[in-house]
Amino acid sequence: LAISDTIQTPLLNFLAQYSETAQWLNDLNDVEEDTERGQLNIVTISGNDIEEVQRRIASSFRYLWEQAHSLPEPVRTALAVRLRDPCAKLTATLP
């Protein structure tokens, strides 16, 4: 499957940002477990409180949504589907 250069760079940027954001979300959900095990957790070592981490993740997902909209169909739809589950997980962490 060949991907044009006009799609490849934005897609790779999206995937890199998505990977980072997914790690933040994963660690947000695992703060207590990681603390109990003495495992490093990006949330606790960042120095940010939980609300700031939630805002950071939400902001990143908004940015990713905007980036996905710049890509053609069907790539845009595939990325939107990919964002659905982690956005629901973030919403579940909110009070």
Secondary structure by P-SEA (a helix, b strand, c coil): cccccccaaaaaaaaaaaaaaaaaaaaaacaaaaaaaccccccccccccaaaaaaaaaaaaaaaaaaaaacccaaaaaaaaaaaaaaaaaaaacc
